[in-house]
Amino acid sequence: MESEKAQAFISLILKIFLAILAILTLLRGEFVWFIGILFALFLTLVPTILARDFYVKLPLVFDVAITVSVFFHAIGGYVDWYDNIPGYDHFTHFLTSTTVSLIGVTLLYILVFTLKVTHLPPFFFGFFTVLFTMSMGVIWEFLEWGFDMAFGTELQHGLHDTMLDLMFDTMAGIIVGVISIVRLKQGEAMKVEDLVVGDITTSVGYKRWQMLRDKDKDLSEKIRVAFKDPIILEGIFDHIVREYKHISEKEERIWHKLKKKMKK
């Protein structure tokens, strides 16, 4: 209990520091870092969102790990540790990727052992963890590149630096992935029942996902029916030709000629 209180206190203090950093960067006119720190603050709320919308309560240590990871990213950018401390960038990548891979494999545990969406062999847990972590690392590099292009920042320092970042991301994924495989093979699967504090299938988040899935199914069914029924298909193309502003008069005449041929 004392350990949990200490972890909660550390997480809260770091969140407060992040909020202060956000205000300071805004006052200094560093809008890129302001947006980045706000995004970091949002990431620290992921455990809370999962608990509220999906009834998945991640261990408090995950909350602390996420907060610590984004804090090191934010403070490093604010006080120029990325430029002044050799290897600091790679350290933060490894730390963040370890946290990301732990969250990814935990959610996979819940899908397999709680929701029983599918059955997976132990090897696939490790394989998924590595791919998931690498994917998140690539997305992060795209974001850095996008910020550099849009705002003239220097978040990336060449191809060699980017490849090293991705290598450290991959190393973190491999370590967590191997640990997951070993634990599963030894019959020491994570006790996911302690993480699920309610019926996920009745949660707000699950219902939203179901609603989106049903909409996709309805659209797919309409398209399938349309391609089976020439009259409906013709109506769809008529609507596109009528409403789409970039279709030229020549293209419209071609469509009408094709329509006449189809009716013969």
Secondary structure, DSSP 4 states (H G I P E B T S, - for coil): -HHHHHHHHHHHHHHHHHHHHHHHHHHTT-HHHHHHHHHHHHHHTHHHHHHHHH-B---HHHHHHHHHHHHHHHHHHHTTHHHHSTTHHHHHHHHHHHHHHHHHHHHHHIIIIIS------HHHHHHHHHHHHHHHHHHHHHHHHHHHHHH-------HHHHHHHHHHHHHHHHHHHHHHHHHHHTT----GGGTB-S-GGGSHHHHHHHHHHHHHHHHHHHHHHHHH-HHHHHHHHHHHHHH-TT--HHHHHHHHHHHHHHH-
